[in-house]
Amino acid sequence: MNWEIVMGLEVHLQLATQSKIFSGSSTQFGASPNVQADAVDLGMPGMLPVLNEEAVRHAVTFGLGIGARIGHRSVFDRKNYFYPDLPKGYQVSQFFAPIVCEGIFEVPLENGSLYPIRITRAHLEEDAGKSVHDEFAHETGIDLNRAGTPLLEIVTEPDFRSAEQAVAYLKALHSLVTYLGISDGNMAEGSMRCDINISLRKKGSDELGTRTEIKNVNSFRFVERAIYSEYERQAEILESGGAITQETRLYDADRDTTRSMRSKEVANDYRYFPEPDLLPIVIDEAYIDAVRQSLPELPTAKRERFLAEYGVSEYAASLLVPNHDMADYFESVAKASGASKLAANLILGDLTAALNRHELSITESPVSAERLGGLVSRVEDGTLSSKLAKQVFDALWEGEGDADQIIAARGLKQVSDSSALEAMVTEVIANNPDQVAQYIAADEAKRKKLSGFFVGQIMKASKGQANPQMINQLLLEKLESQS
């Protein structure tokens, strides 16, 4: 623990366009290999790129979403390298003049504070194809469907000092881009991939160490594990008097370790020069203002509104807000029921547990927000106890109707009639004289335990439908009158 981590992240974000950045080929995921690559993507002679304006709009939207400066004039450059899945022998990117310039992204941490991360730049580029190593024995297949897919590469300054901060940033970034609608952020499908630039330095030192880059980590959990693994590797080398080699590495999740991929290139190796087949992108203030007007409510603002308007806890807000669909679902339930705190508890409790068991997203929930709102209303008005609410929720999940229909069909209405409850309490006390005598003779701590016995008997007699709050009050009054 004598070493401090210094990290910067590069995130490659696939933009949510229907076609590629310089051609009309589809960007839909899951197609058969090499059916979504046209002559432009393949780099055939004489083919000229045409810029997809929607990719530009998405990039500007992101920049405004983090309060960054938008480049009024940005240019594309050729990044030259040779790799089997790069058919042109170069990648069209932005090096000298990116479309999004410096900005600050405030990341919410678990303790409720905001951690500012400096965004160096975000630039547009095309994706390469994919090398497939596990389909053919002793051979590598090339799938060019991804070639030309529009990417936004988001580069930070080396502001991270822990794996937890890095993961919090990625989760907040994922939340932001999905709120903005510029990407689905699906890491499993490669829509959001992370490169980790990591070095170690002695604690208290200002001198940066030699960094390595871990390429294409595609889950939050793997990012955290990759950072810990690389930290241990570098620390062990430095503690033994060795030196870190600047290189690109890959994270092997099966072995939970990083392995060398290639020696680290520098910018000069790519021989960047302006892309001669594309004009500069010139953006005026009118265009930027139009995009700004289209921005939705962003996660930070929504979190503050949920706290103020609905009175949910910080913890509940931290779980409800990051997923745009979950936040919308909660808001619909809260408005339908008028009981926002109870709505949050039910969504984060029974509903989330059921979704996880069945591996469903909130948009796939068989319980609509309207029907869950009906259930929340019946708990709020005392028709249902929390125990009965679980039965109704299970019936909602199975599609047995709305809350009122289920309550009527199953006879689940909570008994809140004081005379009926008083009769139950009187009967249970009369049938258990020994326990009553023990209660009268007991101290306060034992009385609490014994009262649980009486409550259990009453709930059993009422088939779980007695109002527990009224039972406790009536029971206490009856027992105290006999003391």
TANOR-V378330 format. One record per pair of residues at least 4 apart in sequence whose C-alpha atoms are under 8 Angstrom apart, sorted by the first residue. I is the first residue (numbers start at 0). J is the second residue. Records with the same first field share a line. If there is no record, write none. Layout:
# TANOR-V378330
I = J / J
This chain:
# TANOR-V378330
1 = 201 / 202
2 = 199 / 200 / 201 / 202 / 234
3 = 160 / 199 / 200 / 201 / 202
4 = 159 / 160 / 161 / 197 / 198 / 199 / 200 / 230
5 = 157 / 158 / 159 / 160 / 161 / 197 / 198 / 199 / 200 / 207
6 = 157 / 158 / 159 / 160 / 195 / 196 / 197 / 198
7 = 154 / 155 / 156 / 157 / 158 / 159 / 195 / 196 / 197
8 = 154 / 155 / 156 / 157 / 165 / 193 / 194 / 195 / 196
9 = 152 / 153 / 154 / 155 / 193 / 194 / 195 / 196
10 = 151 / 152 / 153 / 154 / 191 / 192 / 193 / 194
11 = 150 / 151 / 152 / 153 / 190 / 191 / 192 / 193
12 = 150 / 151 / 152 / 153 / 182 / 184 / 190 / 191 / 192
13 = 148 / 149 / 150 / 151 / 182 / 184 / 189 / 190 / 191
14 = 54 / 57 / 149 / 150 / 151 / 181 / 182 / 183 / 190
15 = 180 / 181 / 182 / 183
16 = 26 / 53 / 54 / 149
17 = 25 / 26 / 27
18 = 22 / 23 / 24 / 25 / 26 / 51 / 148
19 = 23 / 24 / 25 / 26 / 51 / 147 / 148 / 149
20 = 49 / 50 / 51 / 54 / 124 / 125 / 147 / 148 / 149
21 = 39 / 40 / 48 / 49 / 50 / 51 / 147
22 = 37 / 39 / 40 / 48 / 49 / 50 / 51 / 147
24 = 35 / 36 / 37
25 = 35
26 = 35 / 144 / 145 / 148
28 = 188
30 = 34 / 35 / 144
32 = 142 / 143 / 144
33 = 142 / 143 / 144
34 = 144
35 = 143 / 144 / 145
36 = 40 / 41 / 143 / 144 / 145 / 146
37 = 41
38 = 42 / 43 / 46
39 = 43 / 46 / 47 / 48
40 = 86 / 143 / 146 / 147
41 = 86 / 87 / 143 / 146
42 = 46 / 86 / 87
43 = 87
47 = 276
48 = 276 / 277
49 = 277
50 = 277
51 = 55
52 = 56
53 = 57
54 = 58 / 123 / 149
55 = 59 / 123
56 = 60 / 290
57 = 61 / 181
58 = 62 / 98 / 99 / 121 / 122 / 123 / 151
59 = 63 / 69 / 98 / 99 / 287 / 290
60 = 64 / 179 / 181 / 290 / 291 / 294
61 = 65 / 176 / 179 / 181
62 = 66 / 67 / 68 / 69 / 99 / 100 / 102 / 121
63 = 67 / 68 / 69 / 291
64 = 175 / 179 / 294 / 297
65 = 102 / 103 / 104
66 = 102 / 103 / 104
67 = 99 / 100 / 101 / 102 / 103
68 = 99 / 100 / 101 / 102
69 = 98 / 99 / 100
70 = 96 / 97 / 98 / 99 / 100 / 282
71 = 98 / 280 / 281 / 282 / 283
72 = 96 / 98 / 279 / 280 / 281 / 282
73 = 93 / 96 / 97 / 98 / 279 / 280 / 281
74 = 93 / 95 / 96 / 97 / 98 / 273 / 274 / 278 / 279 / 280
75 = 91 / 92 / 93 / 94 / 96 / 273 / 274 / 277 / 278 / 279
76 = 91 / 92 / 93 / 94 / 95 / 271 / 272 / 273 / 274
77 = 89 / 90 / 91 / 92 / 93 / 270 / 271 / 272 / 273 / 274
78 = 89 / 90 / 91 / 92 / 269 / 270 / 271 / 272
79 = 88 / 89 / 90 / 269 / 270 / 271
80 = 88 / 89 / 90 / 269
81 = 85 / 88 / 89
82 = 86 / 88
83 = 130 / 141
84 = 127 / 128 / 129 / 130 / 141 / 142 / 143 / 146
85 = 89 / 90 / 127 / 128 / 146
90 = 124 / 125 / 126 / 127
91 = 124 / 125 / 274
92 = 122 / 123 / 124 / 125
93 = 97 / 98 / 122 / 123 / 124
94 = 122 / 271
97 = 120 / 121 / 122 / 123
98 = 121 / 122 / 123
99 = 120 / 121 / 122
100 = 118 / 119 / 120 / 121
101 = 117 / 118 / 119 / 120
102 = 117 / 118 / 119 / 120
103 = 115 / 116 / 117 / 118
104 = 115 / 116 / 117 / 118
105 = 113 / 114 / 115 / 116
106 = 113 / 114 / 115 / 116 / 167 / 168 / 171
107 = 111 / 112 / 113 / 114 / 167 / 171
108 = 112 / 113 / 114 / 164 / 167
111 = 313
116 = 155 / 156 / 158 / 159
117 = 155 / 156 / 158
118 = 153 / 154 / 155 / 156
119 = 153 / 154 / 155 / 156
120 = 153 / 154 / 155
121 = 151 / 152 / 153 / 154
122 = 151 / 152 / 153
123 = 149 / 150 / 151 / 152
124 = 149 / 150 / 151 / 152
125 = 146 / 147 / 148 / 149 / 150
126 = 145 / 146 / 147 / 148 / 149 / 150
127 = 143 / 145 / 146 / 147 / 148
128 = 141 / 142 / 143 / 144 / 145 / 146 / 147
129 = 141 / 142 / 143 / 144 / 145 / 146
130 = 139 / 140 / 141 / 142
131 = 139 / 140 / 141 / 142
132 = 138 / 139 / 140
133 = 139
134 = 139 / 140
135 = 139 / 140
159 = 164 / 165
160 = 164
161 = 165
162 = 166 / 222 / 223 / 226 / 227
163 = 167 / 223
164 = 168
165 = 169 / 222 / 223
166 = 170 / 219 / 222 / 223
167 = 171
168 = 172
169 = 173 / 219
170 = 174 / 219 / 321
171 = 175 / 321
172 = 176
173 = 177 / 184
174 = 178 / 298 / 321 / 322 / 323
175 = 179 / 297 / 298 / 321
176 = 180 / 181 / 182 / 183 / 184
177 = 181 / 182 / 183 / 184 / 323
178 = 295 / 296 / 297 / 298 / 323
179 = 294 / 295 / 297
182 = 190
183 = 190
184 = 190 / 191
185 = 189 / 190 / 191
186 = 190 / 191 / 192 / 217 / 218
187 = 217 / 218
189 = 217
191 = 217
192 = 215 / 216 / 217 / 218
193 = 214 / 215 / 216 / 217 / 222
194 = 212 / 213 / 214 / 215 / 216
195 = 212 / 213 / 214 / 226
196 = 210 / 211 / 212 / 213
197 = 210 / 211 / 212 / 213 / 226
198 = 207 / 208 / 209 / 210 / 211 / 233
199 = 207 / 208 / 209 / 210 / 230 / 233 / 234
200 = 204 / 205 / 206 / 207 / 208
209 = 243 / 244 / 245
210 = 243 / 244 / 245 / 246
211 = 244 / 245 / 246 / 247 / 248 / 263
212 = 246 / 247 / 248 / 263
213 = 225 / 247 / 248 / 249 / 250 / 257
214 = 247 / 248 / 249 / 250
215 = 249
216 = 221 / 222 / 250
217 = 221 / 222
218 = 222
219 = 223
220 = 224
221 = 225 / 252
222 = 226
223 = 227
224 = 228 / 255
225 = 229 / 250 / 255 / 256 / 257
226 = 230
227 = 231
228 = 232 / 255 / 256 / 257
229 = 233 / 256 / 257
230 = 234
231 = 235
232 = 236
233 = 237 / 243
234 = 238
235 = 239
236 = 240 / 241 / 242 / 243
237 = 241 / 242 / 243
245 = 262 / 263
246 = 259 / 260 / 261 / 262 / 263 / 264
247 = 259 / 260 / 261 / 262 / 263
248 = 257 / 258 / 259 / 260 / 261
249 = 257 / 258 / 259 / 260
250 = 255 / 256 / 257 / 258
251 = 255 / 256 / 257 / 258
252 = 256
264 = 268 / 269
265 = 269
266 = 270 / 271
267 = 271
282 = 286 / 287
283 = 287
284 = 288
285 = 289
286 = 290
287 = 291
288 = 292
289 = 293
290 = 294
296 = 300 / 301
297 = 301
298 = 302 / 320 / 321
299 = 303
300 = 304
301 = 305 / 320
302 = 306 / 316 / 317 / 320
303 = 307
304 = 308 / 309
305 = 309 / 310 / 311 / 316
306 = 310 / 311 / 312 / 313 / 316
309 = 333 / 339 / 340
310 = 339 / 340
311 = 315 / 316 / 339 / 340 / 343
312 = 316
313 = 317
314 = 318
315 = 319 / 343 / 344 / 347
316 = 320
317 = 321
318 = 322 / 347
319 = 325 / 326 / 329 / 343 / 347
320 = 325 / 326
321 = 325 / 326
322 = 326
323 = 327
324 = 328 / 361 / 362
325 = 329 / 361
326 = 330
327 = 331
328 = 332 / 361 / 368
329 = 333 / 342 / 343 / 346 / 368
330 = 334
331 = 335 / 368 / 369 / 372
332 = 336 / 339 / 342 / 368 / 369 / 371 / 372
333 = 337 / 338 / 339 / 342 / 343 / 372
334 = 338 / 339 / 372
335 = 369 / 372 / 373
336 = 342 / 372 / 373 / 375 / 376
337 = 376
338 = 342 / 375 / 376 / 379
339 = 343
340 = 344
341 = 345 / 375 / 379
342 = 346 / 372 / 375
343 = 347
344 = 348
345 = 349 / 350 / 375
346 = 350 / 351
347 = 351 / 352
348 = 352
349 = 353 / 389 / 392
350 = 354
351 = 355
352 = 356
353 = 357
354 = 358 / 359 / 360 / 361 / 364
355 = 359
359 = 363 / 364
360 = 364
365 = 395 / 396 / 397 / 398
366 = 370 / 371 / 395 / 396 / 398
367 = 371
368 = 372
369 = 373
370 = 374 / 395 / 401 / 402
371 = 375 / 392 / 402
372 = 376
373 = 377 / 401 / 402 / 403
374 = 378 / 388 / 391 / 392 / 401 / 402 / 403
375 = 379
376 = 380
377 = 381 / 382 / 383 / 402
378 = 382 / 383 / 384 / 385 / 388
379 = 383
381 = 413 / 415 / 466
382 = 412 / 413 / 414
383 = 387 / 388 / 411 / 412 / 413 / 464
384 = 388 / 413 / 464 / 465 / 466 / 467
385 = 389
386 = 390 / 463
387 = 391 / 411 / 413 / 463 / 464
388 = 392
389 = 393
390 = 394
391 = 395 / 402 / 405 / 406
392 = 396
393 = 397
394 = 398 / 399 / 400 / 405
395 = 399 / 400 / 401 / 402 / 405
399 = 405
400 = 404 / 405
401 = 405
402 = 406
403 = 407
404 = 408
405 = 409 / 411
406 = 410 / 411 / 412
407 = 411 / 412
411 = 464
412 = 464
413 = 464 / 465 / 466
414 = 419 / 420 / 464 / 465 / 466
415 = 419 / 420 / 465 / 466 / 469
416 = 420
417 = 421 / 469
418 = 422
419 = 423
420 = 424 / 465 / 469 / 470 / 473
421 = 425 / 470 / 473
422 = 426
423 = 427 / 457 / 460
424 = 428 / 457 / 470 / 473 / 474 / 477
425 = 429 / 477
426 = 430
427 = 431 / 453 / 456 / 457
428 = 432 / 435 / 453
431 = 435
432 = 436
433 = 437
434 = 438 / 449
435 = 439 / 478
436 = 440
437 = 441
438 = 445 / 446 / 449 / 450 / 478
439 = 446 / 478 / 481 / 482
441 = 445 / 446
442 = 446
443 = 447
444 = 448
445 = 449
446 = 450
447 = 451
448 = 452
449 = 453
450 = 454 / 474
451 = 455
452 = 456
453 = 457 / 474
454 = 458 / 467 / 470 / 471 / 474
455 = 459
456 = 460
457 = 461 / 465 / 470
458 = 462 / 463 / 464 / 465
459 = 463
461 = 465
465 = 470
466 = 470
467 = 471
468 = 472
469 = 473
470 = 474
471 = 475
472 = 476
473 = 477
474 = 478
475 = 479
476 = 480
477 = 481
478 = 482
